Amino acid sequence: MTAGIGTYRWMAPEVLLDGHYTEKADIFSFGVILAELSTELVPYSDLRNGAGNAFTDTAIMAKVMIGQLQPSFAPDCPAWFATLAKECLALSPTARPSAMQAAYRLRLHVESNTRCINSY
Protein backbone atom coordinates (compact mmCIF):
# COMPACT_ATOMS: atom_id res chain seq x y z
CA MET A 1 0.00 0.00 0.00
CA THR A 2 1.27 3.44 -0.88
CA ALA A 3 1.20 5.91 1.97
CA GLY A 4 0.48 9.51 1.18
CA ILE A 5 -2.05 12.24 0.83
CA GLY A 6 -4.85 11.54 -1.58
CA THR A 7 -4.67 7.77 -1.57
CA TYR A 8 -7.69 7.55 0.76
CA ARG A 9 -9.99 7.29 -2.26
CA TRP A 10 -8.46 3.89 -2.98
CA MET A 11 -8.22 2.71 0.65
CA ALA A 12 -10.30 -0.11 2.08
CA PRO A 13 -12.81 0.74 4.82
CA GLU A 14 -10.92 -1.25 7.44
CA VAL A 15 -7.71 0.64 6.66
CA LEU A 16 -9.50 3.97 6.97
CA LEU A 17 -11.17 2.86 10.18
CA ASP A 18 -8.33 1.36 12.17
CA GLY A 19 -5.33 0.85 9.93
CA HIS A 20 -5.96 -2.91 9.67
CA TYR A 21 -4.18 -3.93 6.48
CA THR A 22 -4.27 -7.31 4.72
CA GLU A 23 -4.22 -8.60 1.14
CA LYS A 24 -7.98 -7.99 1.12
CA ALA A 25 -7.31 -4.24 1.46
CA ASP A 26 -5.42 -4.46 -1.83
CA ILE A 27 -8.41 -6.22 -3.37
CA PHE A 28 -10.66 -3.34 -2.31
CA SER A 29 -8.21 -0.90 -3.91
CA PHE A 30 -8.24 -3.03 -7.05
CA GLY A 31 -12.03 -2.72 -7.15
CA VAL A 32 -11.69 1.07 -6.98
CA ILE A 33 -9.20 0.94 -9.85
CA LEU A 34 -11.66 -1.13 -11.91
CA ALA A 35 -14.33 1.51 -11.29
CA GLU A 36 -11.84 4.20 -12.27
CA LEU A 37 -11.08 2.36 -15.52
CA SER A 38 -14.81 2.14 -16.21
CA THR A 39 -15.54 5.85 -15.76
CA GLU A 40 -12.14 7.35 -16.58
CA LEU A 41 -12.69 9.60 -13.54
CA VAL A 42 -11.03 9.94 -10.15
CA PRO A 43 -13.08 7.77 -7.76
CA TYR A 44 -16.08 9.52 -6.18
CA SER A 45 -15.47 12.76 -8.14
CA ASP A 46 -18.78 12.40 -9.97
CA LEU A 47 -20.88 11.90 -6.82
CA ARG A 48 -22.91 14.73 -5.29
CA ASN A 49 -24.64 15.29 -1.97
CA GLY A 50 -28.29 16.32 -1.53
CA ALA A 51 -27.42 19.96 -2.26
CA GLY A 52 -25.72 19.01 -5.53
CA ASN A 53 -22.20 19.66 -4.25
CA ALA A 54 -19.24 17.32 -4.50
CA PHE A 55 -18.63 15.31 -1.36
CA THR A 56 -15.80 16.58 0.83
CA ASP A 57 -12.83 14.31 1.42
CA THR A 58 -13.96 13.76 5.01
CA ALA A 59 -17.49 12.85 3.91
CA ILE A 60 -16.16 10.36 1.36
CA MET A 61 -13.97 8.64 3.96
CA ALA A 62 -16.79 8.54 6.53
CA LYS A 63 -19.25 7.02 4.06
CA VAL A 64 -16.76 4.49 2.67
CA MET A 65 -15.89 3.30 6.21
CA ILE A 66 -19.52 2.34 6.91
CA GLY A 67 -20.35 1.02 3.44
CA GLN A 68 -22.61 3.90 2.38
CA LEU A 69 -20.54 4.92 -0.62
CA GLN A 70 -18.89 3.10 -3.49
CA PRO A 71 -17.34 4.45 -6.68
CA SER A 72 -19.54 4.75 -9.76
CA PHE A 73 -19.39 2.70 -12.94
CA ALA A 74 -20.03 3.87 -16.49
CA PRO A 75 -23.51 3.03 -17.82
CA ASP A 76 -21.95 0.95 -20.61
CA CYS A 77 -19.63 -0.95 -18.28
CA PRO A 78 -19.88 -4.70 -19.02
CA ALA A 79 -21.91 -6.49 -16.35
CA TRP A 80 -19.19 -9.06 -15.62
CA PHE A 81 -16.66 -6.26 -15.07
CA ALA A 82 -18.93 -4.28 -12.72
CA THR A 83 -19.86 -7.46 -10.83
CA LEU A 84 -16.21 -8.36 -10.23
CA ALA A 85 -15.40 -4.82 -9.16
CA LYS A 86 -18.35 -4.67 -6.76
CA GLU A 87 -17.29 -7.97 -5.20
CA CYS A 88 -13.83 -6.48 -4.68
CA LEU A 89 -15.50 -3.46 -3.05
CA ALA A 90 -17.39 -5.52 -0.46
CA LEU A 91 -17.44 -3.86 2.97
CA SER A 92 -16.36 -7.08 4.68
CA PRO A 93 -12.83 -8.17 3.72
CA THR A 94 -13.85 -11.83 3.95
CA ALA A 95 -16.50 -11.27 1.26
CA ARG A 96 -13.91 -10.03 -1.26
CA PRO A 97 -12.32 -12.44 -3.73
CA SER A 98 -8.68 -13.36 -3.39
CA ALA A 99 -6.18 -11.91 -5.84
CA MET A 100 -5.98 -15.29 -7.54
CA GLN A 101 -9.78 -15.50 -7.91
CA ALA A 102 -9.98 -11.98 -9.35
CA ALA A 103 -7.11 -12.64 -11.77
CA TYR A 104 -8.71 -15.92 -12.88
CA ARG A 105 -12.01 -14.21 -13.68
CA LEU A 106 -10.28 -11.44 -15.61
CA ARG A 107 -8.26 -14.00 -17.54
CA LEU A 108 -11.40 -15.95 -18.46
CA HIS A 109 -12.98 -12.89 -20.05
CA VAL A 110 -9.82 -11.84 -21.85
CA GLU A 111 -9.28 -15.33 -23.23
CA SER A 112 -12.91 -15.76 -24.31
CA ASN A 113 -12.88 -12.38 -26.07
CA THR A 114 -9.56 -13.20 -27.73
CA ARG A 115 -11.00 -16.49 -29.05
CA CYS A 116 -14.01 -14.62 -30.46
CA ILE A 117 -11.79 -12.06 -32.20
CA ASN A 118 -9.46 -14.73 -33.59
CA SER A 119 -12.37 -16.73 -35.01
CA TYR A 120 -13.26 -13.98 -37.49
PyRosetta script that sets phi, psi and omega in degrees:
from pyrosetta import init, pose_from_sequence

init()
pose = pose_from_sequence("MTAGIGTYRWMAPEVLLDGHYTEKADIFSFGVILAELSTELVPYSDLRNGAGNAFTDTAIMAKVMIGQLQPSFAPDCPAWFATLAKECLALSPTARPSAMQAAYRLRLHVESNTRCINSY")
pose.set_psi(1, 135.9)
pose.set_omega(1, 177.5)
pose.set_phi(2, -85.5)
pose.set_psi(2, 130.8)
pose.set_omega(2, 177.1)
pose.set_phi(3, -95.3)
pose.set_psi(3, 139.6)
pose.set_omega(3, 176.8)
pose.set_phi(4, 156.5)
pose.set_psi(4, 167.1)
pose.set_omega(4, -178.7)
pose.set_phi(5, -69.1)
pose.set_psi(5, 136.9)
pose.set_omega(5, 176.2)
pose.set_phi(6, 96.8)
pose.set_psi(6, -18.2)
pose.set_omega(6, -177.3)
pose.set_phi(7, -76.9)
pose.set_psi(7, -7.3)
pose.set_omega(7, -178.8)
pose.set_phi(8, -56.8)
pose.set_psi(8, -28.7)
pose.set_omega(8, -178.5)
pose.set_phi(9, -66.0)
pose.set_psi(9, -18.6)
pose.set_omega(9, 179.9)
pose.set_phi(10, -106.8)
pose.set_psi(10, -1.9)
pose.set_omega(10, -175.8)
pose.set_phi(11, -81.1)
pose.set_psi(11, 144.2)
pose.set_omega(11, 176.8)
pose.set_phi(12, -70.3)
pose.set_psi(12, 151.1)
pose.set_omega(12, -179.7)
pose.set_phi(13, -54.3)
pose.set_psi(13, -41.5)
pose.set_omega(13, -177.6)
pose.set_phi(14, -68.0)
pose.set_psi(14, -28.7)
pose.set_omega(14, 176.9)
pose.set_phi(15, -72.6)
pose.set_psi(15, -42.7)
pose.set_omega(15, 177.0)
pose.set_phi(16, -63.3)
pose.set_psi(16, -37.9)
pose.set_omega(16, -174.8)
pose.set_phi(17, -73.6)
pose.set_psi(17, -51.1)
pose.set_omega(17, -174.8)
pose.set_phi(18, -141.2)
pose.set_psi(18, 12.2)
pose.set_omega(18, 178.4)
pose.set_phi(19, 76.5)
pose.set_psi(19, 7.9)
pose.set_omega(19, -179.6)
pose.set_phi(20, -71.2)
pose.set_psi(20, 115.8)
pose.set_omega(20, -173.7)
pose.set_phi(21, -121.9)
pose.set_psi(21, 125.6)
pose.set_omega(21, 174.8)
pose.set_phi(22, -138.4)
pose.set_psi(22, -179.7)
pose.set_omega(22, 174.8)
pose.set_phi(23, -55.7)
pose.set_psi(23, -33.2)
pose.set_omega(23, -178.1)
pose.set_phi(24, -65.9)
pose.set_psi(24, -24.1)
pose.set_omega(24, 174.4)
pose.set_phi(25, -67.7)
pose.set_psi(25, -37.6)
pose.set_omega(25, 175.6)
pose.set_phi(26, -64.1)
pose.set_psi(26, -36.9)
pose.set_omega(26, 179.2)
pose.set_phi(27, -64.6)
pose.set_psi(27, -41.5)
pose.set_omega(27, 176.0)
pose.set_phi(28, -59.1)
pose.set_psi(28, -47.6)
pose.set_omega(28, 179.6)
pose.set_phi(29, -59.9)
pose.set_psi(29, -37.5)
pose.set_omega(29, 176.7)
pose.set_phi(30, -62.2)
pose.set_psi(30, -40.8)
pose.set_omega(30, 176.4)
pose.set_phi(31, -61.0)
pose.set_psi(31, -38.8)
pose.set_omega(31, 177.2)
pose.set_phi(32, -65.3)
pose.set_psi(32, -40.5)
pose.set_omega(32, 178.3)
pose.set_phi(33, -64.0)
pose.set_psi(33, -39.6)
pose.set_omega(33, 176.8)
pose.set_phi(34, -61.3)
pose.set_psi(34, -41.6)
pose.set_omega(34, 177.0)
pose.set_phi(35, -63.5)
pose.set_psi(35, -40.9)
pose.set_omega(35, 178.9)
pose.set_phi(36, -62.3)
pose.set_psi(36, -41.4)
pose.set_omega(36, 176.7)
pose.set_phi(37, -63.5)
pose.set_psi(37, -36.0)
pose.set_omega(37, -179.9)
pose.set_phi(38, -65.8)
pose.set_psi(38, -45.6)
pose.set_omega(38, -173.9)
pose.set_phi(39, -95.2)
pose.set_psi(39, -19.4)
pose.set_omega(39, -173.2)
pose.set_phi(40, 60.8)
pose.set_psi(40, 30.6)
pose.set_omega(40, 179.0)
pose.set_phi(41, -127.3)
pose.set_psi(41, 155.0)
pose.set_omega(41, 171.8)
pose.set_phi(42, -61.7)
pose.set_psi(42, 135.4)
pose.set_omega(42, -177.7)
pose.set_phi(43, -52.3)
pose.set_psi(43, 136.3)
pose.set_omega(43, 176.1)
pose.set_phi(44, 72.4)
pose.set_psi(44, -3.0)
pose.set_omega(44, -176.0)
pose.set_phi(45, -69.7)
pose.set_psi(45, -19.9)
pose.set_omega(45, -179.3)
pose.set_phi(46, -92.0)
pose.set_psi(46, -6.3)
pose.set_omega(46, -176.0)
pose.set_phi(47, -86.9)
pose.set_psi(47, 144.6)
pose.set_omega(47, -177.8)
pose.set_phi(48, -128.7)
pose.set_psi(48, 152.3)
pose.set_omega(48, 176.3)
pose.set_phi(49, -84.6)
pose.set_psi(49, -175.8)
pose.set_omega(49, -177.6)
pose.set_phi(50, -59.5)
pose.set_psi(50, -26.7)
pose.set_omega(50, 179.7)
pose.set_phi(51, -88.2)
pose.set_psi(51, -0.3)
pose.set_omega(51, 179.1)
pose.set_phi(52, 87.0)
pose.set_psi(52, 7.8)
pose.set_omega(52, -179.7)
pose.set_phi(53, -95.2)
pose.set_psi(53, 153.6)
pose.set_omega(53, 175.4)
pose.set_phi(54, -63.4)
pose.set_psi(54, 144.5)
pose.set_omega(54, 176.6)
pose.set_phi(55, -65.3)
pose.set_psi(55, 142.9)
pose.set_omega(55, 173.2)
pose.set_phi(56, -73.3)
pose.set_psi(56, 162.3)
pose.set_omega(56, 178.0)
pose.set_phi(57, -57.9)
pose.set_psi(57, -42.1)
pose.set_omega(57, -179.9)
pose.set_phi(58, -63.7)
pose.set_psi(58, -41.5)
pose.set_omega(58, 179.6)
pose.set_phi(59, -65.2)
pose.set_psi(59, -40.3)
pose.set_omega(59, 178.5)
pose.set_phi(60, -60.9)
pose.set_psi(60, -49.8)
pose.set_omega(60, -179.1)
pose.set_phi(61, -60.7)
pose.set_psi(61, -43.3)
pose.set_omega(61, -178.8)
pose.set_phi(62, -62.7)
pose.set_psi(62, -42.3)
pose.set_omega(62, -178.4)
pose.set_phi(63, -72.4)
pose.set_psi(63, -37.1)
pose.set_omega(63, 177.6)
pose.set_phi(64, -64.7)
pose.set_psi(64, -41.3)
pose.set_omega(64, -177.7)
pose.set_phi(65, -59.9)
pose.set_psi(65, -30.3)
pose.set_omega(65, -177.9)
pose.set_phi(66, -107.6)
pose.set_psi(66, 9.3)
pose.set_omega(66, 175.3)
pose.set_phi(67, 78.2)
pose.set_psi(67, 19.9)
pose.set_omega(67, 179.9)
pose.set_phi(68, -93.1)
pose.set_psi(68, -2.8)
pose.set_omega(68, -176.4)
pose.set_phi(69, -146.0)
pose.set_psi(69, 132.0)
pose.set_omega(69, 173.1)
pose.set_phi(70, -132.3)
pose.set_psi(70, 156.6)
pose.set_omega(70, 177.4)
pose.set_phi(71, -64.2)
pose.set_psi(71, 157.8)
pose.set_omega(71, -179.9)
pose.set_phi(72, -85.6)
pose.set_psi(72, 162.7)
pose.set_omega(72, 175.0)
pose.set_phi(73, -124.7)
pose.set_psi(73, 148.8)
pose.set_omega(73, 178.2)
pose.set_phi(74, -63.6)
pose.set_psi(74, 147.0)
pose.set_omega(74, 179.5)
pose.set_phi(75, -58.6)
pose.set_psi(75, -30.2)
pose.set_omega(75, -178.9)
pose.set_phi(76, -95.9)
pose.set_psi(76, 13.9)
pose.set_omega(76, 178.1)
pose.set_phi(77, -64.6)
pose.set_psi(77, 129.7)
pose.set_omega(77, 178.5)
pose.set_phi(78, -57.4)
pose.set_psi(78, 140.0)
pose.set_omega(78, -176.1)
pose.set_phi(79, -57.7)
pose.set_psi(79, -42.7)
pose.set_omega(79, -178.7)
pose.set_phi(80, -61.6)
pose.set_psi(80, -37.0)
pose.set_omega(80, -178.5)
pose.set_phi(81, -68.8)
pose.set_psi(81, -47.2)
pose.set_omega(81, 178.7)
pose.set_phi(82, -64.1)
pose.set_psi(82, -39.0)
pose.set_omega(82, 179.3)
pose.set_phi(83, -62.6)
pose.set_psi(83, -47.1)
pose.set_omega(83, 178.3)
pose.set_phi(84, -60.4)
pose.set_psi(84, -46.3)
pose.set_omega(84, -179.2)
pose.set_phi(85, -61.2)
pose.set_psi(85, -43.4)
pose.set_omega(85, -179.5)
pose.set_phi(86, -66.2)
pose.set_psi(86, -33.8)
pose.set_omega(86, 174.9)
pose.set_phi(87, -65.6)
pose.set_psi(87, -38.4)
pose.set_omega(87, 176.8)
pose.set_phi(88, -66.1)
pose.set_psi(88, -27.7)
pose.set_omega(88, -177.8)
pose.set_phi(89, -89.8)
pose.set_psi(89, 10.1)
pose.set_omega(89, -179.8)
pose.set_phi(90, -56.0)
pose.set_psi(90, 141.0)
pose.set_omega(90, 179.8)
pose.set_phi(91, -61.3)
pose.set_psi(91, -42.7)
pose.set_omega(91, -179.7)
pose.set_phi(92, -84.3)
pose.set_psi(92, 124.3)
pose.set_omega(92, 178.7)
pose.set_phi(93, -56.4)
pose.set_psi(93, -34.0)
pose.set_omega(93, -178.4)
pose.set_phi(94, -69.8)
pose.set_psi(94, -19.1)
pose.set_omega(94, 179.2)
pose.set_phi(95, -84.8)
pose.set_psi(95, -11.2)
pose.set_omega(95, -179.3)
pose.set_phi(96, -81.8)
pose.set_psi(96, 148.2)
pose.set_omega(96, 176.9)
pose.set_phi(97, -69.3)
pose.set_psi(97, 162.3)
pose.set_omega(97, 173.1)
pose.set_phi(98, -77.3)
pose.set_psi(98, 167.8)
pose.set_omega(98, 176.9)
pose.set_phi(99, -61.3)
pose.set_psi(99, -39.4)
pose.set_omega(99, 179.9)
pose.set_phi(100, -65.0)
pose.set_psi(100, -41.9)
pose.set_omega(100, 178.9)
pose.set_phi(101, -64.4)
pose.set_psi(101, -43.2)
pose.set_omega(101, 179.8)
pose.set_phi(102, -64.6)
pose.set_psi(102, -44.3)
pose.set_omega(102, 179.5)
pose.set_phi(103, -62.9)
pose.set_psi(103, -40.4)
pose.set_omega(103, 179.0)
pose.set_phi(104, -60.5)
pose.set_psi(104, -45.7)
pose.set_omega(104, -178.8)
pose.set_phi(105, -66.6)
pose.set_psi(105, -38.9)
pose.set_omega(105, 175.8)
pose.set_phi(106, -63.1)
pose.set_psi(106, -44.7)
pose.set_omega(106, -179.5)
pose.set_phi(107, -60.9)
pose.set_psi(107, -41.1)
pose.set_omega(107, 178.6)
pose.set_phi(108, -57.3)
pose.set_psi(108, -44.7)
pose.set_omega(108, -178.3)
pose.set_phi(109, -71.4)
pose.set_psi(109, -38.5)
pose.set_omega(109, 177.6)
pose.set_phi(110, -64.5)
pose.set_psi(110, -46.3)
pose.set_omega(110, -179.3)
pose.set_phi(111, -65.5)
pose.set_psi(111, -40.1)
pose.set_omega(111, -179.8)
pose.set_phi(112, -68.2)
pose.set_psi(112, -37.0)
pose.set_omega(112, 177.7)
pose.set_phi(113, -70.7)
pose.set_psi(113, -35.3)
pose.set_omega(113, 177.4)
pose.set_phi(114, -65.1)
pose.set_psi(114, -41.6)
pose.set_omega(114, 178.1)
pose.set_phi(115, -62.4)
pose.set_psi(115, -40.4)
pose.set_omega(115, 179.8)
pose.set_phi(116, -64.4)
pose.set_psi(116, -42.6)
pose.set_omega(116, -179.4)
pose.set_phi(117, -66.7)
pose.set_psi(117, -42.5)
pose.set_omega(117, -178.2)
pose.set_phi(118, -70.1)
pose.set_psi(118, -18.5)
pose.set_omega(118, -178.6)
pose.set_phi(119, -82.0)
pose.set_psi(119, -6.4)
pose.set_omega(119, 179.7)
pose.set_phi(120, -85.5)
pose.dump_pdb("model.pdb")
